[in-house]
Amino acid sequence: GARKGGGDVLSFIDCDCLIPPDYFCSLLAVFARPDLDATGCRVDYPDDGPWVERVWNEMHRAGDEDGFRAYLNSGNLAVRRSAFEAIQGFDESVVTGEDADFGQRLRANGFCIWQSRSLAVLHLDNPRTIRAFFRKEVWHGLGMFATARRWPPDRPTAMTALHLSSI
């Protein structure tokens, strides 16, 4: 999609996300800041979902305010085309965790990532049972080492290595 798209800003939104009517106006307003190369916001979850979904949402509310980030979820991410092309886009060989890899490469090349709550979206396809939650986490785990080849290692990779070394 990025190769086919035009314009100076590339916007990536998962198909199971609902955006507010003013989303793209807000996006352009955020990109009015010249010091930002990528922006977006972590996805929100429905408040009326089952307890598994609500707990998952609450666990991820830390760092919910506007500010610079190491990465943003690629389900709600926009990036200047110049930055995207400078790092050669997403690594298409990565099964999952491409957003952490993408963010790490952006920052390693001097680009800035900004979370803006004005770009919040609602994510609809969330685990609603313990079994579905576990399966999704296993899938997320497949991409855990997507950033392990970089130095210094990211926090999840470093913590995994530390735990394995203490066994």
C-alpha positions as CSV (number, residue, x, y, z in Angstrom):
1,G,0.0,0.0,0.0
2,A,2.8,2.4,0.8
3,R,4.4,1.9,-2.6
4,K,1.1,2.7,-4.3
5,G,0.0,5.5,-2.1
6,G,0.7,9.2,-2.9
7,G,1.2,12.2,-0.7
8,D,3.7,13.2,1.9
9,V,2.1,11.4,4.8
10,L,1.3,7.7,5.0
11,S,-1.4,6.6,7.3
12,F,-1.8,3.0,8.5
13,I,-5.1,2.0,10.2
14,D,-6.1,-1.5,10.9
15,C,-9.3,-2.6,9.2
16,D,-10.9,-3.4,12.6
17,C,-10.4,0.1,13.9
18,L,-13.1,2.9,14.0
19,I,-11.8,6.4,13.4
20,P,-13.6,9.6,14.5
21,P,-15.0,11.8,11.7
22,D,-12.3,14.4,12.3
23,Y,-9.3,12.0,12.4
24,F,-7.5,13.2,9.3
25,C,-8.0,16.8,10.1
26,S,-6.4,16.1,13.5
27,L,-3.6,14.1,11.8
28,L,-2.7,17.1,9.6
29,A,-2.8,19.4,12.7
30,V,-0.4,17.1,14.6
31,F,1.9,17.0,11.6
32,A,2.0,20.8,11.5
33,R,4.8,20.4,14.0
34,P,8.0,20.1,12.0
35,D,9.8,18.1,14.7
36,L,7.6,15.0,14.3
37,D,8.2,12.3,11.8
38,A,5.6,9.8,12.9
39,T,2.5,10.0,15.0
40,G,-0.6,8.1,16.0
41,C,-2.0,6.7,19.2
42,R,-2.3,3.4,21.0
43,V,-5.7,1.9,20.2
44,D,-8.6,2.1,22.7
45,Y,-10.9,-0.8,23.4
46,P,-14.7,-0.7,23.9
47,D,-15.7,0.0,27.5
48,D,-18.6,-2.4,27.3
49,G,-16.6,-5.5,26.4
50,P,-16.2,-8.6,28.6
51,W,-13.9,-8.5,31.5
52,V,-10.9,-10.0,29.6
53,E,-11.1,-7.1,27.1
54,R,-11.5,-4.5,29.8
55,V,-8.6,-5.8,31.8
56,W,-6.4,-5.9,28.7
57,N,-7.3,-2.3,28.0
58,E,-6.5,-1.2,31.6
59,M,-3.1,-2.9,31.5
60,H,-2.2,-0.8,28.5
61,R,-3.3,2.6,29.6
62,A,0.1,3.4,31.2
63,G,1.8,6.1,29.2
64,D,-1.6,7.2,27.7
65,E,-0.8,10.9,27.5
66,D,0.6,12.8,24.6
67,G,4.4,12.6,24.2
68,F,7.4,11.1,22.5
69,R,7.4,7.4,22.2
70,A,9.8,4.6,21.3
71,Y,7.2,3.2,18.9
72,L,3.5,3.2,18.3
73,N,1.2,0.3,17.3
74,S,1.1,0.1,13.6
75,G,-2.7,-0.3,13.7
76,N,-2.9,3.4,14.1
77,L,0.2,5.0,12.8
78,A,1.1,7.8,10.4
79,V,4.5,8.6,9.1
80,R,6.1,11.2,6.8
81,R,6.9,9.5,3.5
82,S,10.4,10.8,3.7
83,A,11.1,9.1,7.0
84,F,9.3,5.9,5.8
85,E,11.5,5.7,2.7
86,A,14.7,6.6,4.5
87,I,14.4,3.5,6.7
88,Q,12.9,1.4,3.8
89,G,9.5,1.0,5.4
90,F,8.3,-2.0,7.3
91,D,10.3,-5.2,7.4
92,E,8.0,-7.5,5.4
93,S,9.8,-10.6,6.7
94,V,8.6,-9.9,10.3
95,V,5.4,-11.9,11.1
96,T,4.4,-9.7,14.1
97,G,6.2,-7.0,16.1
98,E,6.8,-5.0,12.9
99,D,5.8,-1.8,14.8
100,A,8.6,-2.2,17.4
101,D,11.1,-2.9,14.7
102,F,9.8,0.1,12.6
103,G,10.0,2.4,15.7
104,Q,13.5,1.2,16.6
105,R,14.7,1.9,13.0
106,L,13.1,5.3,13.0
107,R,14.7,6.4,16.2
108,A,18.1,4.9,15.2
109,N,18.0,7.1,12.2
110,G,17.2,10.3,14.2
111,F,13.4,10.4,13.5
112,C,10.9,11.4,16.2
113,I,7.7,9.5,17.1
114,W,4.9,11.4,18.9
115,Q,1.7,10.0,20.4
116,S,-1.3,12.3,20.2
117,R,-4.5,11.4,22.0
118,S,-6.3,13.5,19.4
119,L,-5.7,10.5,17.1
120,A,-7.3,7.9,19.3
121,V,-9.2,5.1,17.5
122,L,-11.4,2.3,18.7
123,H,-10.1,-1.2,18.2
124,L,-12.9,-3.8,17.8
125,D,-11.3,-7.2,17.2
126,N,-10.0,-8.0,20.7
127,P,-9.7,-11.2,22.6
128,R,-13.0,-11.8,24.5
129,T,-12.1,-15.0,26.3
130,I,-9.1,-16.3,28.2
131,R,-8.4,-18.8,25.4
132,A,-8.5,-16.1,22.7
133,F,-6.3,-13.8,24.8
134,F,-3.7,-16.6,25.3
135,R,-3.7,-17.4,21.5
136,K,-3.3,-13.7,20.6
137,E,-0.4,-13.4,23.1
138,V,1.3,-16.5,21.6
139,W,1.0,-14.8,18.2
140,H,2.4,-11.6,19.5
141,G,5.3,-13.6,21.0
142,L,6.3,-14.7,17.5
143,G,7.6,-11.2,16.8
144,M,9.3,-10.8,20.2
145,F,12.7,-11.1,18.7
146,A,12.1,-9.0,15.6
147,T,14.3,-6.3,17.2
148,A,16.8,-8.6,18.8
149,R,19.3,-8.2,15.9
150,R,19.7,-4.5,16.8
151,W,22.1,-3.0,19.4
152,P,21.4,-2.0,22.0
153,P,18.6,-4.5,22.4
154,D,15.1,-3.3,23.3
155,R,13.7,-3.9,26.7
156,P,11.7,-7.1,26.0
157,T,14.7,-8.7,24.4
158,A,17.0,-7.7,27.2
159,M,14.6,-8.8,29.9
160,T,14.1,-12.2,28.2
161,A,17.8,-12.7,28.0
162,L,18.2,-11.8,31.7
163,H,15.5,-14.2,32.7
164,L,16.9,-17.0,30.6
165,S,20.4,-16.4,32.1
166,S,19.0,-16.8,35.6
167,I,17.6,-20.2,35.0
